Amino acid sequence: MWFRILSFVIAMALLSKAIVALTSPRRFYAARKEQYASGTLPSRLLVPPALVLALTLVAWYATIFHYQPWGWLVTGLLSLISCMALHHLLRWASHRQAMLKVVTNPKVRQFDCLLLAVGLAFLALALFVY
């Protein structure tokens, strides 16, 4: 049950981000561009890393105390995302410059399509494996 819920949460986060970015890219990426143009870290960007860290702790709890085959996939992905989130927070100056180039690149839609596919994969994992 733990991994099913975590997979649903990951799937919904990825799918909602991808769908919003694909359906209204100008508005979505204008807001992202404004955030990354800021020299200081906007406080609203502290919320996603905190949520990811909390989900990672839940995933490790589930891995240790409620082991499931394929649970490593969820725990590994969340652990990787948590490490990346902390790295981005600690290195905001260089991260914001790199991300500013990404959000202004016209090929960013390919990344959104990739997120959509990964979100669907986690939805299938939640529905059919766990």
N, C-alpha and C positions, 0 to 999 in steps of 0.2 A: 504494500500500500504506500509506503514512504516514497519509493522510487516512482511509482505511478504519479503521485501528486507532484513531485519535483519535475518529472518529465512534462507534465501538463503546464506547470508554471514556466519552464524554459520555453516550451512550444508557444505558449500564449505571448510571452515577451518578444520572442523572435518574430512571430507572425504579425503581431500588432505593429512592431517597428517597421517591418518590411512592407506591410499593406499601406500604412500611413505614408511612408516614403515613396512608394510606387504610385499611389493615387493622387497625392498632392506634393510633388517633389519641390516645387518652387517655394511654397510656404515652409515646408519641413526643413529644407536645406538653407533657407534664408535665416531661420532661427538658429540652426546649428552654426552657420557662418558667423553670426553675431556673437554666439557664445565663444567660439574659438578665436575671434578677433580680440577678445578681452585680454588684457595683460595679466589680470588677476583671475584666479579660479572663481567662477560664479558659484555661489553657495548651493544653488539647485543641482549642480553637477556632483555634489557630495552624496546625494541620496542613492543613485544607482549603485555605486560601489558598496555602500553600507548594506543595501539589500542583497547584493551578490555575496558579500561576506557572510551574512546571516544564512542565506541558502546553502552556502558551502559548509558551514558548521552543521546544519541539519543533514546534509548529504553525508558528511563524515560520521555523524551519529548513526545514521541509517546503515552505512557501510559496516560499521563496527558491530552494532547490536541487532540489526535486522538484515543480514546479508541476503542478497539476491544475485543470481547470475545476471550479468550485464549491468549490474549496479555501478561497476567501475566506470562505465561510460559517462554516467551522470556525474559521479563524484570527480572524475578526471576533468571533465569539461568545466565544471564549476570551479574547481581548484585552479585551472589554467586562467579562467576569466578573472578570478579573484586576484591572482598574481599580476595579471595585466592591468587591472583596475588600480591596484596599489602603485604599480610602476608609473602609470599615467598621472596619478595624483602627485607623486613625489617629483616627477619630472614634467610638471605642467608647461614650463616655458618651451621645451623642445617638442612636447607632445602636441601642443596647440598649433604650432607652426606646421607640423606634419599633417595634422587633421584638417587644417585650413586648406591645404593643397588637395586633400582627398575630397572634401565636400564641394570644392569648386570644379572638380574634374567631371567632365560629362560622362565618363564611364562608371560613375558611382552607382548607376542603376544595376550594373552587373553584380555589385556587392549586395544590393538589396534583393536581387533575385536569388543569390546564394543564401542569404539569410532566410528567405522564404522556403527554400528547399530544406535547409537544416531544421527549420521550425516544423515543417511537415514530417521530417524524419523523427523528430522527438515526439510529435503527436502520434505517429504510428507506433513508436516504441512504447508509449504510455498505453495505447489501446490494445496492442497485440502481444507485447512481451511481458509487461508487468501485470 
